[in-house]
Amino acid sequence: MALTDISVRNAKPGPKDYKLADSGGLYVLVTVAGGKLWRFKFRVDGKERKLALGRYPDVKLAEARKRRDAAREHVAFGGDPARDKQRKKIQAQIATENTFAAIGAEYCAKRLRDGQKPWAQSTAIRCEYLLSRINVSIGHLPIAEIEPADVLAAVRKFESRGKLESARRTLQLASSVFRFAVATARLASDPTRDLRGALTTPTVTHYGALTDPKRVGELLRAIDGYDGSGITKLALQIAPHVFVRPGELRHAEWSEFDLDNGLWTIPAGKMKMRKPHTVPLSRQTIAMFREVQAATGPSGYVFPSIRTRTRPMSENTLNAGLRRLGYSSEEATAHGFRATASTLLNESGNWSSDAIERALAHGDSDKVRAAYHRGAHWQERVEMAQWWADYLDTLRTGATILALRPADALKAGLR
């Protein structure tokens, strides 16, 4: 006999689960706990299968019959509604796990350990920050459901605040995450591929740098008079001598130094080009590092954060120090010391451009040529480091500037 709403509603739990049959394979399972569960029984290839259709009273008798009829039609066409339901459940679970945020985190972890060119820790921190900003908008979404408009709306939040470069970088980073999802078979295509030209192009600006010898001398004297943190002052004094990237200076650790032999070896993981870089140190630079070592050594970061020695100095510290000295970002920046050194070393005519490029740790696409340069220009770089330190001393004192050839400098006792 077919069921009625009254008979289902009045069904009471017994000492064990029991079934109340309707028709066409539909029945309600009454559990010991009092639950009433709709089930559809059918056969596929001679084997009995069961499909859950919901719980009474959330699903009334009429709705349960509609669901049974739809399932029976599916079976009639050779389908298996129970297996299909299980497959959809698995797919939904995978989609939930494969959110943009989850895959973004996986991509960042991969890039940190990626072969010969892993991300530097500073790059990872910056990228994780950018992803965290757009995760607010799209991080919870399954990556396969994200549309171009979703990504554009997320990155335009940067653009609306005038952060055009951040918007551009974030869109590039999001595209990398999508392409990673494509490569790992979790996405058909990158939805950002059609967003080229959608953002306002930022104006290219160069790091503020002083290249006039007289003004460089003024800056060096100003740094000597810096009245802020002593460690910040020493970092500002050292920066013009070594002209490494600010991040490489901030993340320097005492284990990388051999002050007795005047060497600083920066590991590949901290370098932009992911190749180890050795910096020859002048007598003046060694003396300054020894002064720092007395305060922060003998282990850990050379320039630790003022809050904790387990972290390096903030990336804004050196630039903030220059602002405190009265120099705007258009005039002088920590990164600008590299441009200062490059310009004045090249203009001196004393040193080969290859030695200067090696000192700046610029990349060389020709691996054979790069290997040759590392060896061939080392002695020249050692001499150049001492000449540069002596030249900076000359600028600091405000003496008359003479462009000395290496041989002349040697005779003058400048090396």
KAHUMO-V156941 format. One record per residue. N is the residue number from 1. RES is the residue in three letters. PSI is psi in degrees with one decimal (none if undefined). OMEGA is omega in degrees with one decimal (999 if undefined). D_FIRST is the distance of its C-alpha to the first C-alpha in whole Angstrom. Layout:
{{N	RES	PSI	OMEGA	D_FIRST} {N	RES	PSI	OMEGA	D_FIRST}}
This chain:
{{1	MET	136.2	179.9	0} {2	ALA	150.0	-179.8	4} {3	LEU	161.0	171.1	7} {4	THR	162.9	178.0	9} {5	ASP	-37.3	-178.1	13} {6	ILE	-42.3	-177.9	13} {7	SER	-35.4	177.8	11} {8	VAL	-43.1	-178.6	13} {9	ARG	-36.7	-175.8	16} {10	ASN	-3.6	-178.7	16} {11	ALA	130.9	-177.1	15} {12	LYS	149.6	177.0	18} {13	PRO	148.3	178.1	20} {14	GLY	-168.7	179.9	20} {15	PRO	-16.2	175.1	23} {16	LYS	166.5	-179.5	22} {17	ASP	144.8	175.4	20} {18	TYR	164.2	-174.9	16} {19	LYS	145.6	169.6	13} {20	LEU	111.2	-174.5	10} {21	ALA	144.8	174.0	8} {22	ASP	-97.9	177.4	7} {23	SER	159.5	176.6	8} {24	GLY	26.6	178.8	12} {25	GLY	-1.4	-179.6	13} {26	LEU	137.6	173.7	12} {27	TYR	162.5	175.4	11} {28	VAL	131.2	178.6	13} {29	LEU	116.5	178.9	16} {30	VAL	118.3	-176.1	17} {31	THR	164.1	178.1	21} {32	VAL	-33.0	-178.4	23} {33	ALA	-4.0	178.5	25} {34	GLY	2.0	177.4	22} {35	GLY	150.0	178.9	21} {36	LYS	107.2	-169.8	18} {37	LEU	126.0	178.9	18} {38	TRP	133.8	178.5	16} {39	ARG	146.6	175.0	17} {40	PHE	122.4	-179.4	16} {41	LYS	130.9	-179.5	17} {42	PHE	175.7	-179.6	19} {43	ARG	139.4	174.5	22} {44	VAL	120.9	-177.1	25} {45	ASP	38.4	176.3	28} {46	GLY	-2.9	-178.8	25} {47	LYS	135.6	-179.3	25} {48	GLU	135.6	178.9	22} {49	ARG	157.4	179.1	22} {50	LYS	144.0	-179.9	21} {51	LEU	125.2	176.9	21} {52	ALA	131.5	-177.7	21} {53	LEU	4.9	178.1	20} {54	GLY	-178.7	-175.2	21} {55	ARG	135.0	172.8	21} {56	TYR	138.7	9.2	19} {57	PRO	5.8	178.0	20} {58	ASP	-38.3	176.4	23} {59	VAL	111.7	-179.6	20} {60	LYS	170.8	-178.1	18} {61	LEU	-43.1	-177.9	14} {62	ALA	-40.8	179.3	16} {63	GLU	-37.9	178.2	18} {64	ALA	-38.5	179.2	16} {65	ARG	-37.1	177.3	15} {66	LYS	-42.0	179.9	18} {67	ARG	-37.4	175.9	19} {68	ARG	-45.3	-178.3	17} {69	ASP	-40.1	178.4	18} {70	ALA	-39.7	179.6	22} {71	ALA	-39.5	179.6	21} {72	ARG	-38.8	177.7	20} {73	GLU	-39.1	178.6	23} {74	HIS	-42.3	178.5	25} {75	VAL	-38.2	-178.2	24} {76	ALA	-29.4	179.7	24} {77	PHE	15.4	174.6	28} {78	GLY	10.1	-178.6	29} {79	GLY	172.9	176.8	28} {80	ASP	93.7	-175.1	27} {81	PRO	-30.1	179.2	26} {82	ALA	-44.7	179.3	26} {83	ARG	-40.3	179.7	29} {84	ASP	-38.4	179.0	30} {85	LYS	-40.9	178.3	29} {86	GLN	-40.1	179.7	31} {87	ARG	-43.2	178.9	34} {88	LYS	-35.7	178.4	34} {89	LYS	-42.2	178.6	34} {90	ILE	-43.5	179.4	37} {91	GLN	-40.0	178.8	39} {92	ALA	-38.3	178.6	38} {93	GLN	-41.6	178.2	40} {94	ILE	-42.5	179.9	42} {95	ALA	-37.7	178.9	43} {96	THR	-39.3	179.6	43} {97	GLU	-32.2	-177.4	46} {98	ASN	54.1	175.4	48} {99	THR	164.6	177.9	49} {100	PHE	-41.0	-178.6	52} {101	ALA	-43.1	-178.3	54} {102	ALA	-44.4	-179.1	52} {103	ILE	-34.0	175.9	54} {104	GLY	-42.8	178.2	57} {105	ALA	-38.7	178.3	58} {106	GLU	-39.6	179.4	57} {107	TYR	-43.5	179.5	59} {108	CYS	-41.8	179.0	62} {109	ALA	-38.2	179.1	62} {110	LYS	-45.0	-176.7	62} {111	ARG	-26.1	178.6	65} {112	LEU	-24.6	-178.2	67} {113	ARG	26.5	-170.0	67} {114	ASP	90.6	168.9	67} {115	GLY	-132.1	-175.6	70} {116	GLN	-17.3	-177.8	74} {117	LYS	61.3	176.5	73} {118	PRO	157.3	175.7	71} {119	TRP	144.5	167.6	70} {120	ALA	157.7	-178.5	73} {121	GLN	-38.1	-179.9	72} {122	SER	-37.3	177.5	73} {123	THR	-42.9	179.8	71} {124	ALA	-42.7	-179.8	68} {125	ILE	-43.8	-179.6	68} {126	ARG	-43.8	-178.5	69} {127	CYS	-40.2	177.8	66} {128	GLU	-34.4	177.4	64} {129	TYR	-47.0	-179.8	65} {130	LEU	-41.3	178.5	64} {131	LEU	-36.9	180.0	61} {132	SER	-31.0	-179.6	60} {133	ARG	-40.0	179.6	61} {134	ILE	-15.2	175.2	59} {135	ASN	-26.1	176.9	56} {136	VAL	-35.6	-177.3	56} {137	SER	-43.6	-172.6	54} {138	ILE	-0.8	-176.0	53} {139	GLY	-34.0	-176.7	53} {140	HIS	-9.0	-175.5	49} {141	LEU	139.5	171.2	48} {142	PRO	134.3	-171.3	46} {143	ILE	-29.8	-178.4	49} {144	ALA	-12.7	-177.4	47} {145	GLU	-1.8	-176.3	46} {146	ILE	130.0	-179.9	50} {147	GLU	159.4	177.2	52} {148	PRO	-39.7	-179.0	55} {149	ALA	-32.2	178.9	55} {150	ASP	-44.3	-179.0	54} {151	VAL	-43.8	-178.3	57} {152	LEU	-42.5	179.3	59} {153	ALA	-35.7	-178.9	58} {154	ALA	-46.1	-176.8	59} {155	VAL	-23.3	178.7	62} {156	ARG	-13.0	174.3	63} {157	LYS	-34.0	173.3	63} {158	PHE	-46.3	-176.1	66} {159	GLU	-38.6	-177.9	68} {160	SER	-21.5	178.7	68} {161	ARG	10.3	178.0	70} {162	GLY	6.7	-179.6	72} {163	LYS	72.0	-173.1	71} {164	LEU	-39.3	-179.8	72} {165	GLU	-38.8	177.5	72} {166	SER	-39.1	177.4	70} {167	ALA	-44.5	-179.6	67} {168	ARG	-45.7	-179.0	69} {169	ARG	-38.7	-179.2	68} {170	THR	-40.8	177.8	65} {171	LEU	-41.6	177.4	64} {172	GLN	-42.3	-179.4	65} {173	LEU	-42.8	177.8	64} {174	ALA	-41.0	178.3	60} {175	SER	-39.2	178.2	61} {176	SER	-39.0	178.0	62} {177	VAL	-44.0	179.2	58} {178	PHE	-42.0	-179.9	56} {179	ARG	-33.2	175.4	58} {180	PHE	-40.0	177.7	58} {181	ALA	-37.1	176.6	54} {182	VAL	-45.7	-177.2	55} {183	ALA	-26.0	-179.8	57} {184	THR	20.7	172.2	54} {185	ALA	34.4	176.8	51} {186	ARG	3.6	-179.0	49} {187	LEU	142.9	-178.0	50} {188	ALA	-40.2	-178.2	51} {189	SER	161.9	-178.2	54} {190	ASP	114.8	-178.5	56} {191	PRO	-12.0	-179.0	56} {192	THR	-3.5	-175.2	59} {193	ARG	-24.8	-179.1	61} {194	ASP	9.2	-177.5	61} {195	LEU	7.7	178.4	62} {196	ARG	130.6	-179.9	66} {197	GLY	-2.5	-177.2	68} {198	ALA	-27.0	-178.1	66} {199	LEU	153.8	175.7	68} {200	THR	129.6	-178.5	71} {201	THR	125.3	-179.9	74} {202	PRO	150.0	176.1	76} {203	THR	130.6	-179.3	79} {204	VAL	124.9	177.9	81} {205	THR	147.0	179.8	83} {206	HIS	154.5	178.2	85} {207	TYR	135.2	177.7	86} {208	GLY	131.2	-178.8	89} {209	ALA	140.6	175.7	92} {210	LEU	130.4	179.7	95} {211	THR	-1.1	174.6	98} {212	ASP	121.1	-176.0	101} {213	PRO	-41.4	-178.5	103} {214	LYS	-44.5	-179.2	104} {215	ARG	-31.6	175.3	101} {216	VAL	-42.6	177.3	100} {217	GLY	-41.7	178.6	103} {218	GLU	-41.0	179.5	102} {219	LEU	-42.9	179.8	98} {220	LEU	-38.9	178.0	99} {221	ARG	-36.8	178.2	102} {222	ALA	-40.7	178.7	99} {223	ILE	-40.4	178.1	97} {224	ASP	-26.0	179.9	99} {225	GLY	9.4	-178.4	100} {226	TYR	130.8	-175.5	96} {227	ASP	17.8	177.3	95} {228	GLY	-147.8	-179.8	92} {229	SER	137.0	179.8	90} {230	GLY	-36.7	179.4	92} {231	ILE	-39.7	177.6	90} {232	THR	-40.8	178.8	89} {233	LYS	-44.9	179.6	93} {234	LEU	-37.0	177.6	93} {235	ALA	-40.0	177.7	90} {236	LEU	-34.2	178.9	92} {237	GLN	-35.7	-178.2	95} {238	ILE	-36.4	-173.5	93} {239	ALA	-45.9	-179.7	91} {240	PRO	-24.3	-176.8	94} {241	HIS	-39.7	-174.0	96} {242	VAL	-18.7	-177.8	92} {243	PHE	46.4	169.3	91} {244	VAL	173.3	177.0	87} {245	ARG	147.8	-176.9	84} {246	PRO	-39.1	179.8	84} {247	GLY	-34.6	179.1	80} {248	GLU	-34.3	177.2	82} {249	LEU	-45.9	-178.3	85} {250	ARG	-37.5	-176.6	82} {251	HIS	7.9	179.0	80} {252	ALA	140.0	177.9	84} {253	GLU	150.2	-175.2	83} {254	TRP	-25.9	179.6	87} {255	SER	-15.2	-177.8	85} {256	GLU	-6.8	-171.4	86} {257	PHE	141.4	168.3	90} {258	ASP	83.7	-174.2	93} {259	LEU	-27.7	178.8	95} {260	ASP	-34.1	-179.7	98} {261	ASN	7.1	175.4	98} {262	GLY	44.7	-177.8	97} {263	LEU	138.9	171.4	93} {264	TRP	113.7	-179.0	90} {265	THR	110.9	-179.0	87} {266	ILE	123.6	-178.6	84} {267	PRO	157.4	-175.8	81} {268	ALA	-37.2	-176.7	79} {269	GLY	-18.6	-179.3	76} {270	LYS	-5.9	-176.3	78} {271	MET	145.7	179.4	80} {272	LYS	-39.6	-177.7	78} {273	MET	3.9	177.8	79} {274	ARG	37.8	174.1	78} {275	LYS	139.7	179.4	81} {276	PRO	147.1	-175.9	83} {277	HIS	126.3	178.7	86} {278	THR	129.2	-178.8	89} {279	VAL	117.8	174.0	91} {280	PRO	136.7	-175.3	95} {281	LEU	134.4	177.0	96} {282	SER	169.2	177.8	100} {283	ARG	-42.2	-179.6	102} {284	GLN	-42.1	-178.1	101} {285	THR	-41.2	177.3	97} {286	ILE	-43.5	179.9	98} {287	ALA	-41.7	179.8	100} {288	MET	-40.6	178.1	97} {289	PHE	-36.3	177.6	94} {290	ARG	-34.2	177.8	96} {291	GLU	-40.5	177.4	96} {292	VAL	-40.7	-177.2	93} {293	GLN	-34.0	179.0	92} {294	ALA	-25.4	-177.6	94} {295	ALA	-34.8	-172.9	91} {296	THR	-9.1	-177.2	88} {297	GLY	-175.2	4.1	89} {298	PRO	0.7	-178.6	89} {299	SER	172.2	179.7	85} {300	GLY	-161.5	-178.2	82} {301	TYR	141.0	176.8	82} {302	VAL	-41.3	-179.8	86} {303	PHE	79.9	-177.8	85} {304	PRO	163.3	175.2	82} {305	SER	151.2	178.5	80} {306	ILE	-17.0	-177.6	82} {307	ARG	-37.4	-178.4	79} {308	THR	139.8	-179.8	78} {309	ARG	-6.1	-179.8	80} {310	THR	-4.5	178.8	77} {311	ARG	151.6	-179.8	76} {312	PRO	169.0	175.0	79} {313	MET	145.3	179.4	81} {314	SER	147.5	-179.9	79} {315	GLU	-17.2	-179.0	79} {316	ASN	-7.8	-172.0	80} {317	THR	-50.4	-176.3	83} {318	LEU	-43.8	178.9	86} {319	ASN	-36.6	177.3	85} {320	ALA	-36.7	177.1	85} {321	GLY	-40.8	178.2	89} {322	LEU	-37.8	177.2	90} {323	ARG	-38.8	-179.9	89} {324	ARG	-29.3	178.3	91} {325	LEU	-3.5	176.3	94} {326	GLY	8.0	-179.8	94} {327	TYR	127.9	179.0	92} {328	SER	167.5	179.7	90} {329	SER	-20.9	176.7	87} {330	GLU	-21.3	-177.9	89} {331	GLU	-49.2	-173.6	92} {332	ALA	137.7	175.1	91} {333	THR	163.6	177.9	88} {334	ALA	-39.6	178.8	87} {335	HIS	-26.3	-177.7	86} {336	GLY	-18.1	176.5	89} {337	PHE	-28.2	178.4	91} {338	ARG	-42.5	178.9	90} {339	ALA	-37.0	177.3	91} {340	THR	-50.3	-179.3	95} {341	ALA	-45.6	-178.7	95} {342	SER	-47.0	-177.1	94} {343	THR	-51.1	-174.6	97} {344	LEU	-33.9	177.1	100} {345	LEU	-42.4	178.2	100} {346	ASN	-40.7	-178.7	99} {347	GLU	-23.6	-179.5	102} {348	SER	-26.8	-178.2	104} {349	GLY	7.7	-176.3	105} {350	ASN	-18.3	-169.4	105} {351	TRP	149.0	179.5	102} {352	SER	148.0	179.1	100} {353	SER	-32.1	179.0	97} {354	ASP	-41.8	179.1	95} {355	ALA	-39.5	179.2	96} {356	ILE	-42.6	179.1	95} {357	GLU	-39.5	177.6	91} {358	ARG	-39.9	179.1	91} {359	ALA	-33.9	179.2	92} {360	LEU	-5.8	179.7	89} {361	ALA	38.6	173.7	87} {362	HIS	149.8	-176.5	86} {363	GLY	158.2	175.8	84} {364	ASP	116.6	-176.4	85} {365	SER	-23.3	179.3	83} {366	ASP	106.1	-174.5	85} {367	LYS	-38.0	179.8	85} {368	VAL	-44.7	179.9	88} {369	ARG	-39.8	-179.6	90} {370	ALA	-42.8	179.3	88} {371	ALA	-39.9	178.8	89} {372	TYR	-43.4	-176.2	93} {373	HIS	-35.5	-179.4	93} {374	ARG	-39.3	-178.8	92} {375	GLY	-43.1	-171.8	94} {376	ALA	-27.1	-173.1	97} {377	HIS	8.0	-177.0	97} {378	TRP	-49.4	-178.2	97} {379	GLN	-37.6	177.9	100} {380	GLU	-37.9	179.5	101} {381	ARG	-37.7	177.7	98} {382	VAL	-46.4	179.3	99} {383	GLU	-39.3	-178.6	103} {384	MET	-37.7	179.9	101} {385	ALA	-43.2	179.8	99} {386	GLN	-40.5	177.4	102} {387	TRP	-42.1	-178.3	104} {388	TRP	-42.0	178.7	101} {389	ALA	-42.8	178.3	101} {390	ASP	-36.5	179.3	105} {391	TYR	-41.1	177.6	105} {392	LEU	-37.7	176.5	102} {393	ASP	-39.0	178.5	105} {394	THR	-43.8	178.6	108} {395	LEU	-38.4	-177.6	105} {396	ARG	-37.7	-178.5	105} {397	THR	-10.5	179.0	108} {398	GLY	20.4	-179.6	109} {399	ALA	166.9	177.4	112} {400	THR	132.4	-175.2	113} {401	ILE	123.3	176.5	110} {402	LEU	132.8	178.0	111} {403	ALA	109.2	-177.2	109} {404	LEU	135.8	171.6	110} {405	ARG	155.4	-179.9	110} {406	PRO	-43.6	-178.5	109} {407	ALA	-41.0	178.1	112} {408	ASP	-40.6	-179.1	114} {409	ALA	-37.5	179.5	111} {410	LEU	-44.2	-179.9	112} {411	LYS	-33.2	-178.2	116} {412	ALA	-1.3	178.8	115} {413	GLY	28.1	-178.1	113} {414	LEU	-3.5	-179.0	110} {415	ARG	none	999	108}}
